[in-house]
Amino acid sequence: MVAVVPAVPRTARDLRYITTVLALTVYRFAPRGDDLQRRIHDLIVTKAQPVPAGARMLDIGCGSGSLVVKLAKAAPDSFVTGVDSWGRDWEYSQRQCAENARIEGVADRTAFHQQSAAAVDGSFDVVVSCLTFHEVGDLESATGALVAALRVVGPGGRFAFLDLFGDPGHYPSPDGVREAIEGAGGTIEEFGGLADALPLPFPLRHPKVLGHALLVVGSRPRH
Ligand SMILES: C[S@@+](CC[C@H](N)C(=O)[O-])C[C@H]1O[C@@H](n2cnc3c(N)ncnc32)[C@H](O)[C@@H]1O
C-alpha cells in the first residue's frame, strides 16, 4: 500500500536487505499475511463514528473500494462515495471497486467516481482518506489536498484522515498540518501516530514505510 523508496543499493548485501524489506512489507499488508491494510481501514471506520442516520460519506483516494465497503456496512442506512484518479501507479480500478461493492452487498449504497482529490466537491457528513494526500500530484503540496478534503466536510460533519503527516518530504511539520486543518475550519479531536493506535511490526515503523503516518480525527463546527 505504501511504496518503500530504498537508498541506491551499493552491494549485493544491500540488495538482499532491500528485497527482504519489500517482501516483508507486502506480507504485512496482505490479507494472507498480517492483514494490516484491513486493520488500518477498521481503525478509520471506528474513528469516523458516530455516523448520523442517513449519512453521506466520502472516501478520497478509495483505491480498491475496501474502505468504502466497510463504511457502508458499518452504517446500513448510509450512502458512501469513493473517488480516485486510478492512475498507472496503482493496480486499483473503478471496475474493481464496483465489483467489490457488489460482492459485499452494498452496490446500491455506494458510488465510485474517477476524480482527483484536488477537485472534490459537495458536502458530506463524514469524509475519510487513507494514505492518499501525499500521492496527489496535481496540487502544489499534500497540504493542498488535505485542505481540499476539509472543504467538503459539511457543517457538523466528521473527518478521519491517515497520511504521512509527519514526513518532512511531504508536509512542513505536524504543527503546520494542525494549522492547515484549523485554518480550513476543522476542529481537531485526535492527532497521533498510527503506531500508537496499531502495533506496527518491522519494517512498518520505518520512516520510509509508515513511521511518519499520523491519524487526524475531527469535525467541522456547525457555525
Ligand atoms: C496508497 S494508495 C491508498 C488506497 C486506499 N486509500 C487504501 O487505503 O487502500 C493511494 C491511492 O491514491 C490514489 N491517488 C493518487 N493520486 C490521486 C489523486 N490526484 N486523486 C485521487 N486519488 C489519487 C491512488 O490511485 C491510490 O488509489
The ligand as an ORCA input file, in Angstrom:
! r2SCAN-3c Opt
* xyz 0 1
  C      -1.616      4.225     -1.029
  S      -2.978      4.103     -2.119
  C      -4.275      4.047     -0.915
  C      -5.556      3.490     -1.447
  C      -6.675      3.382     -0.418
  N      -6.942      4.665      0.206
  C      -6.369      2.353      0.632
  O      -6.211      2.706      1.802
  O      -6.303      1.161      0.300
  C      -3.079      5.744     -2.784
  C      -4.305      5.982     -3.616
  O      -4.302      7.354     -4.005
  C      -4.827      7.417     -5.302
  N      -4.455      8.716     -5.889
  C      -3.244      9.149     -6.302
  N      -3.328     10.402     -6.778
  C      -4.627     10.771     -6.660
  C      -5.348     11.955     -6.980
  N      -4.760     13.021     -7.527
  N      -6.678     11.980     -6.721
  C      -7.303     10.912     -6.173
  N      -6.664      9.771     -5.849
  C      -5.354      9.700     -6.088
  C      -4.195      6.230     -5.995
  O      -4.859      5.901     -7.202
  C      -4.342      5.174     -4.912
  O      -5.570      4.504     -5.007
*
